[in-house]
Amino acid sequence: MSEKITVTFSDGKRRVLKSPDEIENIDARRTALFVFNNFQVYRGTTDGEVDEDGDFCLKTDRSTIPGTLGIGLPFARLIGWAYENPKRAKK
């Protein structure tokens, strides 16, 4: 992504999206927002690994089955992502 994309979510929060290529550097412990080219937004955590089908797994709060990895989302349709809370929480 050569230019910065700033999005405003329905709750009024503004975030600058990180490039999809940076997903491999994501902190798997932090909740992030993922924006797709159909303007759907998903919230959850991921390890940033893209499988051979071109999908990455997203663990959401809505996952009702314990121990599952979550849902597979298409990496090719990802516009960008941003951490829900821009600053890391103190330990």
Beta strands, then each sheet from edge to edge (+ up, - down):
strand 1: 6-8
strand 2: 14-16
strand 3: 32-36
strand 4: 41-44
strand 5: 55-58
strand 6: 71-74
strand 7: 78-83
sheet 1: 1+ 2-
sheet 2: 4+ 3- 7+
sheet 3: 5+ 6-
end
